[in-house]
């Protein structure tokens, strides 16, 4: 079985402290604001909705769910592969 330190290391991958750069982490929202693509609440709402529908969030959520399931089951070998858990 795993301890709390193992879970902490897994959760660090999803942390804003991960040094990937602000533009990468926000999927370019700062740039979109800077160039005027997002200039009001309606445009921001559309940006967020598009990101949730078409962006990497769906892929990342699916992978994190599989990794969490593997970690919870104590299956460290499966935790590193992107395969169906069913």
Beta strands, then each sheet from edge to edge (+ up, - down):
end
